[in-house]
Amino acid sequence: MTGSRTGSGRPHGAVPRAGRDALADAAPVPYWLDRPERPDALPPLVGSTSTDLLVVGGGYSGLWAALLAKQQNPGRDVLLVEAGTCGWAASGRNGGFCAASLTHGLAHGSARFPGEIAELERLGRENLDAIAATVEAYGIDCDFERTGELSVAVEPYQLAGLAEDAELARRYGHDVTLLDADEVRAEVDSPTYLGGLWDRDRVAMLDPARLAWGLRRAALESGVRIHEHTRVTGLARDGAALRARTVGAGDVPGVVRAGRVVLATNAFPPLLRRLRSWIVPVYDYALMTEPLTPAQRDAIGWRNRQGLADTANQFHYYRITADGRILFGGYDAVYHYGNRVAPELAQRQATFAALASHFFTTFPQLHGVRFSHRWGGIIDTCTRFCAFFGTAYDGRLAYAAGYTGLGVGATRFGARVMLDLLDGADTPLTRLDLVRSKPLPFPPEPARAVGIGLTRSSLARADARQGRRNLWLRTLDRLGVGFDS
């Protein structure tokens, strides 16, 4: 989960010394990936090879596609190549919120896909159940917990939105509980909370890196060939197949001839030119605390271990880990001109300082807690705020992109869609408007950066003005563009 909605009531000004001191020793790496159980890298591809199905990208999308392809047809040869190591990017550094929603939330989905939202909600629940079953079947130790999610109001105007969300959720049969200020603080104690909505059945919490590593192991055990540190530099037709040029460690070239290709590179520069107008890379940031003491845990409660998010536009998401740490992320979602992606952009001290300040505003009783890790990285976003799909090269290649921070769960569904598209099958999934339609494209630069900047500033202004949306945001609403959650 990533954030772009703000805790109003969390001023973004000078950072108190407590916040600066708490960050002093934070390691500039994702907590989830900074552990000794991280598997050793697999050898890069060298030379030429052929395969029935080539999967480009070793994040959740690619790993699910490879594993599901082998489950569907054990005799199919499947090769996955990853430019880094499996799970090193967004799949290994997110908040670990595994949501059932395929549409970035029920309200968002019902507004954009009103004719099929009931079916999408059913498919989303089935998808979450299938993820749980896979974790169980393959013995993936990723701290999977179906705790649900608690959305909290931190400004009075946000309470009405929670009530509307509760009514909508019940209409579709979801198990939700609307909480007043005392009730929500009995769950998690913060003086900023004015009310809450506990969605009990549509979100699980998990360890994102261990899920990726577990899917990698499951794929290997199923017979998938995986080469890491192998970057695909280009695709071309090769008779009835596709030819992928690769570069491995030490700039060693390689070639893969594949009957079909799954493109699962998401936020990274796409191999298909058409995708460049539909997705932009946005930087999201998070902090992780040291493990809390028993007294600190008692001070905040949180015994039901729900994932949490406030309901402003520039929102914070946070959760408690299996070893008693708190991950606190979101607020800033930063786009850099020209779709710029660079390693140094993963560390943004102003955002870390703001997050630290907001953390202690949320939990003043945790004064003295220090942060062990600070990190950031890119996610892919599109104008409709949920995934889109398509094919290229006469149906020999399928892609899915645009998950916008909710890909932990939805990527499994996306992998199923891509495999159906490659089969050329008319299925209940390929008939969905969600699958058949595309988001509005982003304009070219400089209009792209101007529009994104104007949207961010407008959302911040709405948070400061009791949620009132200006003309720009109302225009985006009429166009069916995202940027509202």
N, C-alpha and C positions, 0 to 999 in steps of 0.2 A: 504494500500500500504506500502511496506517496501523497504528498499534501499540497493542496493549493486552495485552502479555505480559511480569519485569524482570530486567534483568540482575541476578540475585542476584549478589553480589560487586561491585555498584555502589552504594555507600551513598548514600542520599538525605538527607544532612545538610548541614553547613556546606560552602559551595562554596569550593574552593581559589582563591587569588588568580589562579593561571594561567587558570582558567576565566572569572573575572570580566574579566580583562584581554583575553582572547581575544574576548569579546563586545562590547568597547567601541565598535567602529566598525561593527558589523553593521547593515545596512540593514533596517528593519522591513517588508520586502516579500518575496514569493516570488521566489527567484532566477530560476526559469524564465520568469516574466512580466516581469522587469526587464531587457529587452533591446531594442535598437533595431529588430530585425526584427519586432516585434509589429505586426500589421496595423492599419491605420486602421479606426475604427468605421464600420459601415454605417449609413445613415440610419434613424431610427425610422419606424414606421408612422404615417401620417397619414390620417385619414378612414376610409372603409369599403372593404372588399374581400371577395372570396369565393375559396374554394379547395377543391380536392378533399380535401386532407390538410393539417391544421394541426399543426405540431409545436411544443409549448410547452417551451422550454428548449434552450439551445445548448451544453450540455456534451456529453460523449461519447455519452450515450444518445440525445439529440435529433439530433446530427450523424449518427450511424450510421443512425438511423431515416430521416432525410431522404434520405441518400445511397442506402441500400438500396431505399427506395421508388421512387426515380427509376431505379435499375438494373433493378428488376422491371418497371416500367411507365414508359418514358420519356415517354409522353403524359400522365401524371398531373401535375396542377398541385400542387406542394408548397410550402408557405409555412412557414418557421421564424421564430419570434419569441423573442428573448432579452432578459431584463430588464437585463443588463449588456452585456458583449461575449462572444462565443463563447469558451469555455474559461477564463473569468476566475476561476471558483470551483474546486471540487475537481478538475476535469479539468486545470487548469493549474498546480496547486500540489502534486501528490502526489509520491510517490517515484519514479515511473516504472517500477514492477514490473508487467509485463504477463504475467499468469499464465494458464495453460491451464485451471486448475480453475474450475469454475462453482459450487462448493459450499464455498468457503473452505477448500480443502485436501481431500486424499483421505480422511484419517482422519475428518474432520468429515462429509464427504459419505457415506461408507460407513456411519456410525452413524445418519444421518438418512434416507438414501434407499437402504437396502441392496438393494432389489429392482431398482434401475435405475442403480446407481453405475457399472457397466461401460459402459452406454450414455452416461451423463453424462461419463465420462472420454473416451470416443471423440468425443463432440460437442465437448468442450473442446479436444482436440487439433486437430480440424478448424477450430474457431474461431480458434485461435492461428495456424494455417497461413493462414487466410483474411485475418487482419489483416496478416501479413507480405506476402501477395500484393497487398493493397490499397496498402500502403506502396510497394511496388515499382511497381505499375501507374500510380499517380498521382504518382510521383516525390516522395513526402513525405519531406523531409530531417529525420528525427527521431531519428537515431543508434540505429536499431533493431538490437539485438545479441542473438542467442540464446545467451547466456552461461550460462543456468541460475541456480539459487539455491543458496547454501550456508547450511544451518541449523547453528548452532553451539551446543554445550553449554557453559555457563559454571559449572555446578554438577555434581558427580558424579551426582546422582540423574537428571539429564536424559539421560545416556548411554543408559539402557535405552529411553527413548522414541525416540531416534534409531534404534536397532536395530529397534524395532517398526515405525517408519515405513518403514525400508528394506525390510523383509520385505513389508509391505503394498504398497509401490510396485512391487516386482518381481512380485508376484502379478498386477498389472494391466499388466505389460509395460513399465514405465518404466525408463529408464536412470539408475540412481542408484549412487553410490559411497559407502560408509561409510568414514570416515577416523578414524584415531586422533589423539592429540594432536600428534604430530610431523608427521603427514601434513597435518592441517588447517592447522598453522602454516607448513607449506611453501607452502600456497596463499595464506593471509593471516596475517601474523604478529602475534598478540596474546597476551600472557601469560595472558589470561583464558580462552583456548580449551582445552577438555579433549577435544574430539572434534567431528566434524562429519558432515553428510550432504550430499553434492553431488548435487542433482537437476539432471541435465544437459539435459533435453529439454522441460521444462514451463514455463519462465519466460524471457521476454526482457526486456531492459532498453531503455528508450527515453527520449527527451526528451518529457515529457507535454504541455507547451504547444505544442511544434512539431507534435505529433500532432494536437492539437485544431485548430490553425491550418491544417494540411494537409487535414484532413477538411472544414473550412469551405471552403477553396478548391476541393476536389474537388466538394463539393455545389453551389457556385455554378457551376462549369464544367458540371455536369450539368443545370443549369437550375432548381435550387432557388432560390426567392426568400427572402432573409434580411433581417430587420429587427432591428437591435440597439437597445439602450436602449428596449425596448418591453415593458412589463409587462402580463401578463394579470391582470385584477382579478376576473373572474367568468365563469362558463359557464352557459348556459341552453339549453333546447330551442328549436328554431326550425323547426317542421314536421318534415320528415324529416332536418334537419341540426342542427348546434349553432351557437350564437352566442357568440363570445368578446368580452368587453369589454376594451379595452386602454387603457393610458396611456403616452404617449411622453414624450420630453424636453420640458420646459416644461409638463408636465401636459396635453398635447394628447390628447384622447380619440380612440379609434378603435374600429372594430367589424370582426370577421372572421366571415363565415358559412362554415362548413366542413362538408363531408360526413362527415369522420372526423377524430378528434383523437388525437394521441399526447401523453400527459402525461409529461414527462421532467424534472420539477423536483427529484426526489430529496430532499435534506435540507431544502429550503426549505419554508416553510409551504404545505401542499398545497391545491390548489383543490378536492379531494374531501374531504369531512369524514371519510369512512370511513378514510382513510389516517392520520389523526392518532393513532389508537390503535396503529398497527403500526410506526411509525418514530419515532425520536428523533434530534435533531441532537447530535452529539458533536464536541468540538473536539480536533483532533490538531495536533501541533507538530513543527517540523523546523528544523535548522540546516544551513547550507552553508558549507564552508571556502573560503578563498582557494585558488587553484591550488597544488598541492604542487610543491616543487622536485624535480629528479631524485634528489637524495640522500634526500629524504623518501619518495619513491616506492619507492626501493630498500630503505628501512628496513622497509616493510610488505609488500613483494611485490605481491600482488594482480594478477598479470600476466594472469590469466584473466578478470578483470573481472566476476565473479559478483555478483549481488545477495546481500546477507547479512541474516540475522536470527538473534537468539538465541532460545532455546526456552523462556524463562520465560513466565509469564502476562502480565505487563506488559512486553512485549518491545520491543526496539529493532530498527529496520530501517535498513540503510544500504547505500550503493552509491557507486561511483566514476563520475564523469561523463566525457564525451568530452574535456573540457579539463583533466582531472586534479584536480578538486575531490572532496571527500567530502560527500555528504548524510548526515546523521545525525538520525534522527527516531524518533517513537514514545514509549514509556514511559507518558506521561500521556495518558489519553483522558477528557476532562472534559465532564460534563453539567451544565447550568445549569437550575435550577428553572424549571418551566413551559415547557420547550422554548425557553428564551431564546436568541435570536441577536442579536448586536450587534457592530458593527465593532471596538469596543475589546477584545472578548474574544479577538480573533485575536492579541493580544500578551499573553503571560503570562510575566512575568520569572522567576518561581520555576521554571517548567518549563524555560525556556531555560538558566537557571543549572544545573539538574540535568542537562540533556542535555550541557552543556559539560563538567561534572565527569565524567559517564559516558564521554564521548568520550576524555578523557585517561586514564581508567582502562583503557579498551580499548586505546588506542594511546599509551602513555607515551613512546614514541620520537618522537612528533610534538609534543612540548613546544615551544611557540613559534609553532605554527600559529594563525592567527586566523580568525575567522568573518566572512564577507562579508555574509551574509543570515540573518535569523531571521523565521519566520512561523508562522502557524497558521490554522486555518479549520475549517469544519464538514464532516463526512461524515454520511451517513445510516446508521443501524444498525437492525436488527430483531432479534427474539429468536432467530431461527434462524441468524443470521450469514451469510446469503446471500440473493440477490434473490428477491422474490416478484412475482406478476403478477396482472392482473385486468382487467376491463372495467366500464364504467358507461354510463349513458344508452342502455340497450338495445343494447349492443355497439358504439355509435358512438365510444366513447372507450376507449383501452387505456392501461395504465400499467405501469411496472416501477420498483421501488424496493428499498432495503434492501441494497445491495451491500456495505456494511460494509468499505470500504477496499480491495476487490479489484475495482473496477469498470473499471480500465483495459482489461482484456481482456473481462470478462463482459458489458459493456454492448453489445458488438456482438451477442452471442447474445441479450441482452434485447431489442434492437431487432428482431431477426428474430421473436421470440416476439410482440411487440406487433403487428407487421404481420400475422402469421398470425391473431391474435385478431381484429383489425379486419376481416379477410377472412371471418371466421366459418368458417374452414377446419378440418377434422379432419385434422391433420398429426401426424407423429411428435413435433414439439415440443409441440403443444397437448395431446397425450395424456400427457405426462410428469407424474408426481406432483409434481415440482419446480414445474411450472407451475400445476397444478390446486389445490394445497394452499396454505394461508396459515400464517404464523407465529402463535404465541400473541400476543395483544395485550398491550401495556404497560398497567398499571393507571393510573387517573387520579391526579393530584396530590392529596395529598402522597405517596401510596404509591409513585408512580413514582420520585420523587427518593430516597426512603428505600431502595427496592429496588435502584436503581442504585448508590447509595452503599454499601450493604451488600455488594453484589457486588464492587465495586472493592476495598474493604478486605479482603474475604475472599480475593481473588486475590493481593493483596500479602502477606497472611499465609501463603498457601500457598507463595509464592516463598521466604519466610523460613523455612519449615518443611519443606524438602526435598520440596516438591510436595504435601504432604498436604492434601487438600481437606476443609473443615469441613462441618458438617451442611447449611448453606445451599447451598453449591456442589453437594453430593451430591444435594440435593433438586432443584436446577435440572437436573442431569444426568438424573435420572429423568423429569423433565417434557419432556426433549428440547429444552431451551432452550440457546442458545449460550453465550457468555461463557467459552469454554475455549480460545480461540486468538486 
